[in-house]
Amino acid sequence: MDKKQLFSIVTSTLKELGFKHWKPSVWRRTGAEISDRVYLQRSCYSKLYYFDYGCIINNLPLQSGGDSSHTYGKIDIPLVIYKKIQKVLDLENDFSDEERERELKQLLIQIIPKKNPINTEKELKDFLLKEQLNLSIDVMEYLKIKLTEKGYEDAENQ
């Protein structure tokens, strides 16, 4: 399977969940305040694509230089499922095209929520404070989050 076939499968599967192919290697499902996105990053060393799911704050411009999301990191994907999708996304693995397509569709539908799980900036802020994900300065300033010795905290509740 080549990249074009892979992206065609991802595009058609994610389209069923409300996503549109937005940028090279990026699919986006637009929400009122928060959009979610899927990103496949190609390894520099092989034909492996890394799977990433993140959020975009609609009213906050993305950093120039290729960033396609405001959040990165943990999403509630069980490790066993994440390992499966990484195996399927390694185009050097021995899968028939039909088997890879079937597995990939199944895994994407299993991983991606049917609708955006975070709809508002408040929900995103609460999620980020709970999960303590790495944040950029622009996201911290926009959502009024500060970094302390204890980790990220709500700067508005001081």
Contact map, one row per residue, 1 for C-alpha under 8 A:
11101100000000000000000000000000000000000000000000000000000000000000000000000000000000000010000010000000000000000000000000000000000000000000000000000000000000
11111100000000000000000000000000000000000000000000000000000000000000000000000000000000000010000000000000000000000000000000000000000000000000000000000000000000
11111110000000000000000000000000000000000000000000000000000000000000000000000000000000000000000000000000000000000000000000000000000000000000000000000000000000
01111111000000000000000000000000000000000000000000000000000000000000000000000000000000000000000000000000000000000000000000000000000000000000000000000000000000
11111111100000000000000000000000000000000000000000000000000000000000000000000000000000000000000000000000000000000000000000000000000000000000000000000000000000
11111111110000000000000000000000000000000000000000000000000000000000000000000000000000000000000000001000000000000000000000000000000000000000000000000000000000
00111111111000000000000010000000000000000000000000000000000000000000000000000000000000000000000000000000000000000000000000000000000000000000000000000000000000
00011111111100000000000000000000000000000000000000000000000000000000000000000000000000000000000000000000000000000000000000000000000000000000000000000000000000
00001111111110000000000000000000000000000000000000000000000000000000000000000000000000000000000000001001100000000000000000000000000000000000000000000000000000
00000111111111000000000000000000000000000000000000000000000000000000000000000000000000000000000000000001100000000000000000000000000000000000000000000000000000
00000011111111100011100000100000000000000000000000000000000000000000000000000000000000000000000000000000000000000000000000000000000000000000000000000000000000
00000001111111110000000000000000000000000000000000000000000000000000000000000000000000000000000000000000000000000000000000000000000000000000000000000000000000
00000000111111111000000000000000000000000000000000000000000000000000000000000000000000000000000000000000100110000000000000000000000000000000000000000000000000
00000000011111111111000000100000000000000000000000000000000000000000000000000000000000000000000000000000000100000000000000000000000000000000000000000000000000
00000000001111111111000000000000000000000000000000000000000000000000000000000000000000000000000000000000000000000000000000000000000000000000000000000000000000
00000000000111111110000000000000000000000000000000000000000000000000000000000000000000000000000000000000000000000000000000000000000000000000000000000000000000
00000000000011111110000000000000000000000000000000000000000000000000000000000000000000000000000000000000000000000110000000000000000000000000000000000000000000
00000000000001111111000000001000000000000000000000000000000000000000000000000000000000000000000000000000000000000010000000000000000000000000000000000000000000
00000000001001111111100000111100000010000000000000000000000000000000000000000000000000000000000000000000000000000000000000000000000000000000000000000000000000
00000000001001100111110000111000000000000000000000000000000000000000000000000000000000000000000000000000000000000000000000000000000000000000000000000000000000
00000000001000000011111111110000000000000000000000000000000000000000000000000000000000000000000000000000000000000000000000000000000000000000000000000000000000
00000000000000000001111101110000000000000000000000000000000000000000000000000000000000000000000000000000000000000000000000000000000000000000000000000000000000
00000000000000000000111111100000000000000000000000000000000000000000000000000000000000000000000000000000000000000000000000000000000000000000000000000000000000
00000000000000000000111111000000000000000000000000000000000000000000000000000000000000000000000000000000000000000000000000000000000000000000000000000000000000
00000010000000000000101111100000000000111000000000000000000000000000000000000000000000000000000000000000000000000000000000000000000000000000000000000000000000
00000000000000000000111111110000000011110000000000000000000000000001000000000000000000000000000000000000000000000000000000000000000000000000000000000000000000
00000000001001000011111011111000000011100000000000000000000000000000000000000000000000000000000000000000000000000000000000000000000000000000000000000000000000
00000000000000000011110001111100001111000000000000000000000000000000000000000000000000000000000000000000000000000000000000000000000000000000000000000000000000
00000000000000000111000000111110001110000000000000000000000000000000000000000000000000000000000000000000000000000001000000000000000000000000000000000000000000
00000000000000000010000000011111011100000000000000000000000000000000000000000000000000000000000000000000000000000000000000000000000000000000000000000000000000
00000000000000000000000000001111111100000000000000000000000000000000000000000000000000000000000000000000000000000001001000000000000000000000000000000000000000
00000000000000000000000000000111111000000000000000000000010000000000000000000000000000000000000000000000000000000000001100000000000000000000000000000000000000
00000000000000000000000000000011111000000000000000000000111000000000000000000000000000000000000000000000000000000000001110000000000000000000000000000000000000
00000000000000000000000000000111111100000000000000000011110000000000000000000000000000000000000000000000000000000000011110010000000000000000000000000000000000
00000000000000000000000000011111111110000000000000000011110000000000000000000000000000000000000000000000000000000001001000000000000000000000000000000000000000
00000000000000000000000000011110011111000000000000001111000000000000000000000000000000000000000000000000000000000001000000000000000000000000000000000000000000
00000000000000000010000001111000001111100000000000001111000000000000100000000000000000000000000000000000000000000000000000000000000000000000000000000000000000
00000000000000000000000001110000000111110000000000111100000000000000000000000000000000000000000000000000000000000000000000000000000000000000000000000000000000
00000000000000000000000011100000000011111000000001111000000000000001000000000000000000000000000000000000000000000000000000000000000000000000000000000000000000
00000000000000000000000011000000000001111100000011110000000000000000000000000000000000000000000000000000000000000000000000000000000000000000000000000000000000
00000000000000000000000010000000000000111110000011110000000000000000000000000000000000000000000000000000000000000000000000000000000000000000000000000000000000
00000000000000000000000000000000000000011111011111000000000000000000000000000000000000000000000000000000000000000000000000000000000000000000000000000000000000
00000000000000000000000000000000000000001111111111000000000000000000000000000000000000000000000000000000000000000000000000000000000000000000000000000000000000
00000000000000000000000000000000000000000111110000000000000000000000000000000000000000000000000000000000000000000000000000000000000000000000000000000000000000
00000000000000000000000000000000000000000011111000000000000000000000000000000000000000000000000000000000000000000000000000000000000000000000000000000000000000
00000000000000000000000000000000000000000111111100000000000000000000000000000000000000000001000000000000000000000000000000000000000000000000000000000000000000
00000000000000000000000000000000000000000110111110000000000000000000000000000000000000000111000000000000000000000000000000000000000000000000000000000000000000
00000000000000000000000000000000000000000110011111000000000000000000000000000000000001001111000000000000000000000000000000000000000000000000000000000000000000
00000000000000000000000000000000000000011110001111100000000000000000000000000000000001001100000000000000000000000000000000000000000000000000000000000000000000
00000000000000000000000000000000000000111110000111110000000000000000000000000000000001001000000000000000000000000000000000000000000000000000000000000000000000
00000000000000000000000000000000000001111000000011111000000000000000000000000000000011001000000000000000000000000000000000000000000000000000000000000000000000
00000000000000000000000000000000000001111000000001111100000000000000000110000000000000000000000000000000000000000000000000000000000000000000000000000000000000
00000000000000000000000000000000000111100000000000111110000000000000000110100000000000000000000000000000000000000000000000000000000000000000000000000000000000
00000000000000000000000000000000000111000000000000011111000000000000111110000000000000000000000000000000000000000000000000000000000000000000000000000000000000
00000000000000000000000000000000011110000000000000001111100000000000111100000000000000000000000000000000000000000000000000000000000000000000000000000000000000
00000000000000000000000000000000011110000000000000000111110100000001111000000000000000000000000000000000000000000000000000000000000000000000000000000000000000
00000000000000000000000000000000111000000000000000000011111110000000010000000000000000000000000000000000000000000000000010000000000000000000000000000000000000
00000000000000000000000000000001111000000000000000000001111110000000000000000000000000000000000000000000000000000000000000000000000000000000000000000000000000
00000000000000000000000000000000100000000000000000000000111110000000000000000000000000000000000000000000000000000000000000000000000000000000000000000000000000
00000000000000000000000000000000000000000000000000000001111111000000000000000000000000000000000000000000000000000000000000000000000000000010010000000000000000
00000000000000000000000000000000000000000000000000000000111111100000000000000000000000000000000000000000000000000000000000000000000000000000000000000000000000
00000000000000000000000000000000000000000000000000000000000111110011110000000000000000000000000000000000000000000000000000000000000000000000000000000000000000
00000000000000000000000000000000000000000000000000000000000011111110000000000000000000000000000000000000000000000000000000000000000000000000000000000000000000
00000000000000000000000000000000000000000000000000000000000001111110000000000000000000000000000000000000000000000000000000000000000000000000000000000000000000
00000000000000000000000000000000000000000000000000000000000000111110000000000000000000000000000000000000000000000000000000000000000000000000000000000000000000
00000000000000000000000000000000000000000000000000000000000000111111000000000000000000000000000000000000000000000000000000000000000000000000000000000000000000
00000000000000000000000000000000000000000000000000000000000001111111110000000000000000000000000000000000000000000000000000000000000000000000000000000000000000
00000000000000000000000001000000000000100000000000000001000001000111110000000000000000000000000000000000000000000000000000000000000000000000000000000000000000
00000000000000000000000000000000000010000000000000000111000001000011111100000000000000000000000000000000000000000000000000000000000000000000000000000000000000
00000000000000000000000000000000000000000000000000000111100001000011111100000000000000000000000000000000000000000000000000000000000000110010000000000000000000
00000000000000000000000000000000000000000000000000000111000000000000111110000000000000000000000000000000000000000000000000000000000011100000000000000000000000
00000000000000000000000000000000000000000000000000011110000000000000111111000000000000000000000000000000000000000000000000000000000011000000000000000000000000
00000000000000000000000000000000000000000000000000011100000000000000001111100000000000000000000000000000000000000000000000000000000011000000000000000000000000
00000000000000000000000000000000000000000000000000000000000000000000000111111000000000000000000000000000000000000000000000000000001010000000000000000000000000
00000000000000000000000000000000000000000000000000001000000000000000000011111000000000000000000000000000000000000000000000000000000000000000000000000000000000
00000000000000000000000000000000000000000000000000000000000000000000000001111100000000000000000000000000000000000000000000000000000000000000000000000000000000
00000000000000000000000000000000000000000000000000000000000000000000000001111110110000000000000000000000000000100000000000000000000000000000000000000000000000
00000000000000000000000000000000000000000000000000000000000000000000000000011111110000000000000000000000000000000000000000000000000000000000000000000000000000
00000000000000000000000000000000000000000000000000000000000000000000000000001111111000000000000000000000000000000000000000000000000000000000000000000000000000
00000000000000000000000000000000000000000000000000000000000000000000000000000111111100000000000000000000000000000000000000000000000000000000000000000000000000
00000000000000000000000000000000000000000000000000000000000000000000000000001111111110000000000000000000001000000000000000000000000000000000000000000000000000
00000000000000000000000000000000000000000000000000000000000000000000000000001111111111000000000000000000000000000000000000000000000000000000000000000000000000
00000000000000000000000000000000000000000000000000000000000000000000000000000011111111100000000000000000000000000000000000000000000000000000000000000000000000
00000000000000000000000000000000000000000000000000000000000000000000000000000001111111110000000000000000001000000000000000000000000000000000000000000000000000
00000000000000000000000000000000000000000000000000100000000000000000000000000000111111111000000000000001001000000000000000000000000000000000000000000000000000
00000000000000000000000000000000000000000000000111100000000000000000000000000000011111111100000000000000000000000000000000000000000000000000000000000000000000
00000000000000000000000000000000000000000000000000000000000000000000000000000000001111111100100000000000000000000000000000000000000000000000000000000000000000
00000000000000000000000000000000000000000000000000000000000000000000000000000000000111111110101000010011000000000000000000000000000000000000000000000000000000
00000000000000000000000000000000000000000000000111100000000000000000000000000000000011111110000000000001000000000000000000000000000000000000000000000000000000
00000000000000000000000000000000000000000000001110000000000000000000000000000000000001111111100000000000000000000000000000000000000000000000000000000000000000
11000000000000000000000000000000000000000000001100000000000000000000000000000000000000011111110000000000000000000000000000000000000000000000000000000000000000
00000000000000000000000000000000000000000000011100000000000000000000000000000000000000000111110000000000000000000000000000000000000000000000000000000000000000
00000000000000000000000000000000000000000000000000000000000000000000000000000000000000110111111000000000000000000000000000000000000000000000000000000000000000
00000000000000000000000000000000000000000000000000000000000000000000000000000000000000000011111100000000000000000000000000000000000000000000000000000000000000
00000000000000000000000000000000000000000000000000000000000000000000000000000000000000010000111111110000000000000000000000000000000000000000000000000000000000
00000000000000000000000000000000000000000000000000000000000000000000000000000000000000000000011111110000000000000000000000000000000000000000000000000000000000
10000000000000000000000000000000000000000000000000000000000000000000000000000000000000000000001111111000000000000000000000000000000000000000000000000000000000
00000000000000000000000000000000000000000000000000000000000000000000000000000000000000000000001111111100000000000000000000000000000000000000000000000000000000
00000000000000000000000000000000000000000000000000000000000000000000000000000000000000000000001111111110000000000000000000000000000000000000000000000000000000
00000000000000000000000000000000000000000000000000000000000000000000000000000000000000010000001111111111000000000000000000000000000000000000000000000000000000
00000100100000000000000000000000000000000000000000000000000000000000000000000000000000000000000011111111100000000000000000000000000000000000000000000000000000
00000000000000000000000000000000000000000000000000000000000000000000000000000000000000000000000001111111110000000000000000000000000000000000000000000000000000
00000000000000000000000000000000000000000000000000000000000000000000000000000000000000010000000000111111111000000000000000000000000000000000000000000000000000
00000000110000000000000000000000000000000000000000000000000000000000000000000000000010011000000000011111111100000000000000000000000000000000000000000000000000
00000000110010000000000000000000000000000000000000000000000000000000000000000000000000000000000000001111111110000000000000000000000000000000000000000000000000
00000000000000000000000000000000000000000000000000000000000000000000000000000000000000000000000000000111111111000000000000000000000000000000000000000000000000
00000000000000000000000000000000000000000000000000000000000000000000000000000000100110000000000000000011111111100000000000000000000000000000000000000000000000
00000000000011000000000000000000000000000000000000000000000000000000000000000000000000000000000000000001111111110000000000000000000000000000000000000000000000
00000000000010000000000000000000000000000000000000000000000000000000000000000000000000000000000000000000111111111100000000000000000000000000000000000000000000
00000000000000000000000000000000000000000000000000000000000000000000000000000000000000000000000000000000011111111000000000000000000000000000000000000000000000
00000000000000000000000000000000000000000000000000000000000000000000000000001000000000000000000000000000001111111000000000000000000000000000000000000000000000
00000000000000000000000000000000000000000000000000000000000000000000000000000000000000000000000000000000000111111100000000000000000000000000000000000000000000
00000000000000000000000000000000000000000000000000000000000000000000000000000000000000000000000000000000000011111111100000000000000000000000000000000000000000
00000000000000001000000000000000000000000000000000000000000000000000000000000000000000000000000000000000000010011111000000000000000000000000000000000000000000
00000000000000001100000000000000000000000000000000000000000000000000000000000000000000000000000000000000000000001111100000000000000000000000000000000000000000
00000000000000000000000000001010001100000000000000000000000000000000000000000000000000000000000000000000000000001111111000000000000000000000000000000000000000
00000000000000000000000000000000000000000000000000000000000000000000000000000000000000000000000000000000000000001011111000000000000000000000000000000000000000
00000000000000000000000000000000010000000000000000000000000000000000000000000000000000000000000000000000000000000001111100110000000000000000000000000000000000
00000000000000000000000000000011111000000000000000000000000000000000000000000000000000000000000000000000000000000001111110110000000000000000000000000000000000
00000000000000000000000000000001110000000000000000000000000000000000000000000000000000000000000000000000000000000000011111110000000000000000000000000000000000
00000000000000000000000000000000110000000000000000000000100000000000000000000000000000000000000000000000000000000000001111111000000000000000001000000000000000
00000000000000000000000000000000000000000000000000000000000000000000000000000000000000000000000000000000000000000000000111111100000000000000000000000000000000
00000000000000000000000000000000000000000000000000000000000000000000000000000000000000000000000000000000000000000000011111111110000000000000000000000000000000
00000000000000000000000000000000010000000000000000000000000000000000000000000000000000000000000000000000000000000000011111111111000000000000000000000000000000
00000000000000000000000000000000000000000000000000000000000000000000000000000000000000000000000000000000000000000000000011111111100000000000001010000000000000
00000000000000000000000000000000000000000000000000000000000000000000000000000000000000000000000000000000000000000000000001111111110000000000000000000000000000
00000000000000000000000000000000000000000000000000000000000000000000000000000000000000000000000000000000000000000000000000111111111000000000000000000000000000
00000000000000000000000000000000000000000000000000000000000000000000000000000000000000000000000000000000000000000000000000011111111110000000000000000000000000
00000000000000000000000000000000000000000000000000000000000000000000000000000000000000000000000000000000000000000000000000001111111110000000000000000001110000
00000000000000000000000000000000000000000000000000000000000000000000000000000000000000000000000000000000000000000000000000000111111100000000000000000000000000
00000000000000000000000000000000000000000000000000000000000000000000000001000000000000000000000000000000000000000000000000000011111110000000000000000000000000
00000000000000000000000000000000000000000000000000000000000000000000000000000000000000000000000000000000000000000000000000000001111111000000000000000011000000
00000000000000000000000000000000000000000000000000000000000000000000001111000000000000000000000000000000000000000000000000000001101111100000000000000000000000
00000000000000000000000000000000000000000000000000000000000000000000001110000000000000000000000000000000000000000000000000000000000111110000000000000000000000
00000000000000000000000000000000000000000000000000000000000000000000011000000000000000000000000000000000000000000000000000000000000011111011000000000000000000
00000000000000000000000000000000000000000000000000000000000000000000010000000000000000000000000000000000000000000000000000000000000001111111000000000000000000
00000000000000000000000000000000000000000000000000000000000000000000000000000000000000000000000000000000000000000000000000000000000000111111100000000000000000
00000000000000000000000000000000000000000000000000000000000000000000000000000000000000000000000000000000000000000000000000000000000000011111110000000000000000
00000000000000000000000000000000000000000000000000000000000100000000010000000000000000000000000000000000000000000000000000000000000000111111111000000000000000
00000000000000000000000000000000000000000000000000000000000000000000000000000000000000000000000000000000000000000000000000000000000000111111111111000000000000
00000000000000000000000000000000000000000000000000000000000000000000000000000000000000000000000000000000000000000000000000000000000000001111111111000000000000
00000000000000000000000000000000000000000000000000000000000100000000000000000000000000000000000000000000000000000000000000000000000000000111111110000000000000
00000000000000000000000000000000000000000000000000000000000000000000000000000000000000000000000000000000000000000000000010001000000000000011111110000000000000
00000000000000000000000000000000000000000000000000000000000000000000000000000000000000000000000000000000000000000000000000000000000000000001111111000000011100
00000000000000000000000000000000000000000000000000000000000000000000000000000000000000000000000000000000000000000000000000001000000000000001111111100001111100
00000000000000000000000000000000000000000000000000000000000000000000000000000000000000000000000000000000000000000000000000000000000000000001100111110001111000
00000000000000000000000000000000000000000000000000000000000000000000000000000000000000000000000000000000000000000000000000000000000000000000000011111111100000
00000000000000000000000000000000000000000000000000000000000000000000000000000000000000000000000000000000000000000000000000000000000000000000000001111111100000
00000000000000000000000000000000000000000000000000000000000000000000000000000000000000000000000000000000000000000000000000000000000000000000000000111110000000
00000000000000000000000000000000000000000000000000000000000000000000000000000000000000000000000000000000000000000000000000000000000000000000000000111111000000
00000000000000000000000000000000000000000000000000000000000000000000000000000000000000000000000000000000000000000000000000000000000100000000000000111111100000
00000000000000000000000000000000000000000000000000000000000000000000000000000000000000000000000000000000000000000000000000000000100100000000000011110111110000
00000000000000000000000000000000000000000000000000000000000000000000000000000000000000000000000000000000000000000000000000000000100000000000000011110011111000
00000000000000000000000000000000000000000000000000000000000000000000000000000000000000000000000000000000000000000000000000000000100000000000000111000001111111
00000000000000000000000000000000000000000000000000000000000000000000000000000000000000000000000000000000000000000000000000000000000000000000000111000000111111
00000000000000000000000000000000000000000000000000000000000000000000000000000000000000000000000000000000000000000000000000000000000000000000000110000000011111
00000000000000000000000000000000000000000000000000000000000000000000000000000000000000000000000000000000000000000000000000000000000000000000000000000000011111
00000000000000000000000000000000000000000000000000000000000000000000000000000000000000000000000000000000000000000000000000000000000000000000000000000000011111
